[in-house]
Amino acid sequence: MKFEQTEYINSDLIRLFEQTVLGTNGAKYKHLDVGESVAHTDNPLSFSLRRKEQLIANITFCKRPFGLYLRYFAFDKRFQSTGKARMNPKSQIKKEIENVFLDITSQFPGNQNYCYAYIDAKNVRSKWMSETFGFRTKAKLNTQTFSRVFPKAAANLKKEAISSELSQIIENNYGHYTAYFTHFFENGTVFSLFNDNGDRIAFAQFHHVRWEIQRFPGKLGGLWVKLLPFIPILRKIIQPKEHTFLVPDIVCNPSGNIADVQRLFEAVLAHENLHSMLWWNDTRDPIYQRAQKHFNWGLLHHIIGIAEVDVVIRGDYEPKEPIFIAAFDMI
């Protein structure tokens, strides 16, 4: 076997990621825009394992100011375990992966403080793999749907570049969060909602995502995938074969009225001619906690509910603040 280390993601890796179905016992889905997404990977550090020149496994990290994010952990489908299957502790793949984590530790003493990843709480295979290599669950995220069959537009919605003023608001809201970094919004744009006096009352960055959904979370997840295309109202919200939706991040609420964030979400759906969002948040996030009490999440929420995600961290680091979620890391 041959092990390779690079600071870029090559075409072989993109093909491997395109073939990867994410999830096991909960939701199961494939990303449909892998090539475009991979191109935005921030400071990649990639380790690939080949057998007879064929790529069979990969781990790719994103190097960030505070640590390492484990962005991709993929195997060729012929080498994947299924269900509760375990990796042979004496296998060459396992030994090589362990060496990667040891090597990472030696390469980044001091300034690279921890390595973290996100794992579907019901994904038995991924959870076992993470525990095998020294990761432990240190926080919880919620995968929250927001949907509207007929989203209501807003005349006072504006798309704008992230200015120094907006950057300061974002910093005030999220700068103290664990794993906070600015890479994915420092040159970005947001949708802002204004009141009749011209005051900005809510804003967020939104990302377009396309998935092929093979299974929804929950006991009836497999059945819902089969039924939805034939139910008139629901098929307007979601198309499992090619589901296009929005993912918000850096959600800010200058007015302090959480209803303004709900109005923002609905107005952006109307503007983009879409019907659903997925919003990831640390369960301790103050804006999300207020939204849980007051939002009308929509029909999709009543069908599939909330899916949990584990924040796993390798080492002794214990996050005391909510985890900062960049949408890129989830899509």
WOQUI-V678521 format. One record per pair of residues at least 24 apart in sequence whose C-alpha atoms are under 6 Angstrom apart, sorted by the first residue. I is the first residue (numbers start at 1). GAP is how many residues later the second one is. If there is no record, write none. Layout:
i gap
I GAP
I GAP
This chain:
i gap
1 49
1 50
2 47
2 48
3 45
3 46
4 43
4 44
5 41
5 42
6 40
7 37
7 38
7 39
8 36
23 100
24 99
25 97
25 98
26 96
26 191
27 188
27 189
27 190
28 186
28 187
29 183
29 184
29 185
30 181
30 182
31 180
32 178
32 179
66 46
66 47
67 45
67 46
67 47
67 48
68 47
69 46
69 47
69 48
70 47
115 198
115 199
116 196
116 197
117 194
117 195
118 192
118 193
119 190
119 191
120 189
121 187
121 188
121 189
134 180
135 177
135 178
135 179
136 176
136 177
137 173
137 174
137 175
138 173
138 174
139 172
140 142
140 169
140 170
140 171
141 140
141 141
141 142
141 167
141 168
142 138
142 139
142 165
142 166
143 136
143 137
143 163
143 164
144 134
144 135
144 162
145 132
145 133
145 156
146 130
146 131
146 151
146 152
147 128
147 129
147 151
148 127
148 150
151 115
151 119
152 114
152 115
153 114
153 117
154 113
156 37
156 38
157 35
157 36
158 33
158 34
159 31
159 32
160 29
160 30
161 28
162 26
162 27
177 144
177 145
177 146
177 147
178 143
178 144
178 145
178 146
179 145
180 144
193 71
201 52
201 53
201 54
202 50
202 51
202 52
202 59
203 48
203 49
204 46
204 47
205 43
205 44
206 41
206 42
207 39
207 40
208 37
208 38
209 35
209 36
210 33
210 34
211 31
211 32
212 28
212 29
212 30
213 27
237 38
245 31
245 32
246 31
247 30
247 31
247 32
248 31
249 78
282 40
282 41
284 38
285 37
